[in-house]
Amino acid sequence: MYLAFFSIVFSSFSAFAEQTCVQLPSAPSTTPTDRYTINSNGTALDNETGLMWQVCDFGQNYDVVSGTCTSTALQLNWQQALIAAKNSDYAGFSDWHVPNIKELASILEHSCVEPAINLAVFVSTQNDNYWTSTTAVSQIDHAWAYQFADGKNNLKAKTSDIFLRLVRYAK
């Protein structure tokens, strides 16, 4: 009986979990807000890498007045994600792509979890997997993804429906 009670109590807390970040002098932020130029068109330029990112998840729109993302984030399989990137004209740009594993890793905030990203820049990020364009070497029917709840990468079947954030080369 007590086990069931504690399971219910703790699972209800996880449904309302907020981002947790730990800032230590010996471990500074890996993606400080001042590294980015946040644009009114719903993009963020990473001044360190030269990559321009969608501030919102794929399928959402950026509301410049409220600084929030509207609509619903879409989950796509890997092939759909590649096609969506090729056909996207988000913010007036037509050269978006699905980030490779190193590009997506560059926006992980290692001092935070739930989600492991800078929420001042990427205002709408799910505690879930996001596609990369990087195919697994030993399993070509799988691609790498990052789980933004904790920032760990993992292999996902390309038929899986997961989230997407597009990127482009700005410089």
N, C-alpha and C positions, 0 to 999 in steps of 0.2 A: 504494500500500500504506500509506504513512504517513498519507495523508488518511483512509482507512478506519479506521485505528487511532485517530486523534484524534477522528473523528466518534463512534466507539463510546465512548471515554473521556469526552468532554464530554457526550454524551447521558446517560450513566449518572449523572453528577453532577447534572444537572437533575432526574432522577427523585427525588433525595434532597435537593433544595434546601430550605433553611430560610429563613424570613423574614429579610430584610435591612432594617435601619433605620439611618438616618443622622440623628443629632441634632446640630444646629448652634445655637449661641446666636442667630444671626440668623434661623433658621428653626425655631421651636419646633413641637412636635407639633400637628397640626390636630385631633386627637381624643384629648386626654389622658384617662387612666383616671378621674381625679377629676371629670371632666365628667359621668360616668354614675353612676347608682344601680343596682347590680346586685342583682336580686331573686332570692329562692330559687325562684321559680316559672319560671325560665328566660327572664326578660325583663330588659331593661336600659332604664332611663329616661334619656334624654338631657336633662339639666337645662337645657341651653342652648336646645334647640328645642321641648321639651315632647313629643317623640315617644317612644313606647315601642316597642322592637324585640324581635324574637325573638333570643335569644342564639345559638341553633342555626339551621342551615339548615332550610328547610321539609322535613318528613318525619322529622326527628330529634327526640329527646326529651332534655331536660336532666336530668342526674344530679346532684342537689344535693350529694351526699356527695363525689363525686370532682371535681365542677366540670367535667365533660366532657359531650359530646354523644354519645348512643347512637343506634343504628339507622342507616339509610342516608339520606343526603340525596337528595331526589327531583328529577328533571329533568322539567319540564312544558313544554308549549307555552303560548303567551300566553293563549289562551282558557281552558285548564285552570287556569292560574295565577290568573286573575280569579275563576273559580268556586271554587277552593280557598280563596282569601282570604275570599270571601263566606260559605263554609260552615265556616270554622275557628272553633273554640272554644278555641284554645290558651290555656293558663293561666287558663281561666275567663272569657275575654273573647270577645265575639262581634262586635266591630267592627273586625276586622283588614282591611287593604287592601294591594294591591300598591303599593309606594312609587312616587311619581312621580320624574322624573329628578332634581329638586332634593333631594328627601328622601333618595334613595339616595346622592347625591353628598355629603350631609352626614356620612356615616359613613366616607368614604374617609380613610385616613391617608396624607397626601402624603409623609411622610418614610420610608415603608416600601414594599417590593415583595415579592411572593410570600408572602403576599398583602398588598395595600395597604389594610390595616385594622388596628385595634387588637385584637390577639389576646388581650389580657387581658380584654377585654369580649366580643368575638365569637369565642368559643373554637373555632368550627368554620366556617371559610370556605375554599371551594375557590379555587384559582387559575384561575378560570373566569368565565364570564358569569353575571350575575344580571339578572332582568327588572325593568323599570320599567313603569308603567302608561301611559307617555307614547308615543303613536303618532307616527310620523314624519309631518311635514307633506306632503312630496312623494311619499311612498310609504306609503299607508295600510295596506298589507299587511305593514308593518314597524313595529317598536317599538324604542325605545332600551333599551340594556342597558349595564351596566358590567362591564368585564373586571377582576376583582379581582387578577389577577396583577400588573398594572401601574397600575390605577386609571383606565384610559382608557374613554371611552364609545364606543359603536358601534351601528349599526343591525343588527337581526336580523330575519329573516323570522318572522312570528308563528307559523309552523308549526314553528319550531326548538324543540328540547327543551333547556332550560337551567335553571339553579338559581333559587331564590326565597328571599327573606327578607322576612317580613311585618312590617308596622308598623301602629301605631294612634296616634290622638291621645289622649294621657294627660291633658293639661291643657286 
